[in-house]
Amino acid sequence: MVEREPSFDRGHKLLTKEIREKLLPLYGGEAQGLAVEAQVKFFTPDSNWIWYASEFDGENIFFGLVSGHEVELGCFSLSEIQEVRGPRGLPIERDLHFKATTLQELQEQHRRDG
C-alpha cells in the first residue's frame, strides 16, 4: 500500500452518522464473538484488501475483520483508511451496498474464496 496525501473526492463519506450509530463501542462485541455483525465494509478498488468494522471507539479505532495477505481479526484506524492508497494510487472506499453480516460469515467466505 502507498501512503499519499488525501486529495481524492470519493463522492461519499467513509463514515456517516448512521453507520457510527450502528457500530458497537470498542470491545462492545466481545461477548458475542464472531456472531457480532460488521456494519461497514471498506475496500481498495485496485487491490484485494478489505476491512469490515463491527466496533468503533468513536474517534479513530475500529475493530473488525481484515482480509489482505491474511484473513484476521484486529484493530485498524480511520486515519489509515483515509490516507492509504492502493498500488495505483486509488483511495480506500466504502461499499455503499454492504449489508450487515456476521464476522463468522465474512471470515468463512474469505477463507473459502482465498
C-alpha positions as CSV (number, residue, x, y, z in Angstrom):
1,M,0.0,0.0,0.0
2,V,1.1,3.5,-0.8
3,E,0.5,6.5,1.6
4,R,-0.3,9.7,-0.1
5,E,-2.0,13.0,0.8
6,P,-5.8,12.6,0.8
7,S,-6.9,14.6,-2.2
8,F,-9.4,12.4,-4.0
9,D,-13.1,13.1,-3.7
10,R,-14.8,9.7,-3.2
11,G,-18.2,11.3,-3.7
12,H,-19.4,9.8,-0.4
13,K,-18.4,9.9,3.3
14,L,-16.3,6.9,4.6
15,L,-18.2,7.0,7.9
16,T,-21.7,8.5,8.1
17,K,-23.6,9.3,11.3
18,E,-25.9,6.4,10.6
19,I,-23.1,4.0,10.4
20,R,-21.4,5.4,13.5
21,E,-24.7,4.8,15.4
22,K,-24.8,1.1,14.3
23,L,-21.2,0.3,15.3
24,L,-20.8,-1.2,18.7
25,P,-18.4,0.6,21.1
26,L,-14.9,-0.7,21.1
27,Y,-14.9,-4.1,22.9
28,G,-18.7,-4.0,23.0
29,G,-18.9,-7.2,20.9
30,E,-16.6,-9.4,23.0
31,A,-19.4,-11.4,24.5
32,Q,-20.9,-12.2,21.0
33,G,-17.5,-13.2,19.5
34,L,-17.8,-13.9,15.8
35,A,-21.6,-13.6,15.9
36,V,-21.2,-9.8,16.0
37,E,-22.2,-8.1,12.7
38,A,-19.9,-5.9,10.7
39,Q,-21.7,-2.7,9.9
40,V,-19.4,-1.3,7.2
41,K,-17.1,-2.5,4.5
42,F,-14.1,-0.6,3.2
43,F,-12.1,-1.8,0.2
44,T,-9.3,-0.8,-2.2
45,P,-10.7,-0.7,-5.8
46,D,-7.2,-1.5,-7.1
47,S,-6.2,-4.4,-4.8
48,N,-7.7,-7.2,-2.8
49,W,-7.6,-5.5,0.7
50,I,-10.9,-5.3,2.6
51,W,-11.7,-4.0,6.0
52,Y,-15.0,-4.8,7.8
53,A,-15.8,-2.9,11.0
54,S,-18.1,-4.1,13.8
55,E,-16.8,-1.8,16.6
56,F,-15.6,1.8,16.8
57,D,-14.1,3.9,19.6
58,G,-16.0,7.0,18.4
59,E,-12.8,8.7,17.2
60,N,-10.3,6.7,15.2
61,I,-10.0,3.0,16.1
62,F,-12.2,0.2,14.6
63,F,-12.3,-3.5,15.4
64,G,-13.3,-6.0,12.8
65,L,-12.1,-8.4,10.1
66,V,-9.3,-7.5,7.7
67,S,-8.8,-9.5,4.5
68,G,-5.4,-8.8,2.8
69,H,-2.4,-11.0,2.9
70,E,-4.2,-13.0,5.6
71,V,-7.8,-13.0,7.0
72,E,-7.6,-11.8,10.6
73,L,-9.5,-10.1,13.3
74,G,-8.0,-6.9,14.7
75,C,-8.0,-3.1,15.1
76,F,-7.4,-0.6,12.3
77,S,-7.7,3.2,12.2
78,L,-10.0,5.6,10.4
79,S,-7.0,7.8,9.7
80,E,-5.3,4.8,8.0
81,I,-8.4,4.2,5.9
82,Q,-8.5,7.9,4.9
83,E,-4.8,8.1,4.0
84,V,-3.6,4.8,2.5
85,R,-3.8,4.3,-1.3
86,G,-3.7,1.1,-3.3
87,P,-0.9,0.3,-5.7
88,R,-2.4,2.5,-8.5
89,G,-2.9,5.4,-6.1
90,L,-6.7,4.9,-5.6
91,P,-8.1,5.7,-2.2
92,I,-10.0,3.2,0.0
93,E,-13.7,3.4,-0.5
94,R,-16.8,2.4,1.4
95,D,-19.1,-0.3,-0.1
96,L,-22.3,1.6,-0.4
97,H,-24.3,-1.6,-0.9
98,F,-22.9,-3.6,2.0
99,K,-25.4,-5.3,4.3
100,A,-24.6,-6.1,7.9
101,T,-23.0,-9.6,8.1
102,T,-21.5,-11.6,11.0
103,L,-17.8,-11.7,11.3
104,Q,-18.1,-15.5,11.2
105,E,-19.8,-15.5,7.8
106,L,-17.2,-13.0,6.4
107,Q,-14.3,-15.0,7.8
108,E,-15.6,-18.2,6.3
109,Q,-16.3,-16.5,3.0
110,H,-12.8,-15.1,2.7
111,R,-11.1,-18.2,3.8
112,R,-13.1,-20.3,1.3
113,D,-12.7,-17.9,-1.6
114,G,-9.0,-17.4,-0.8
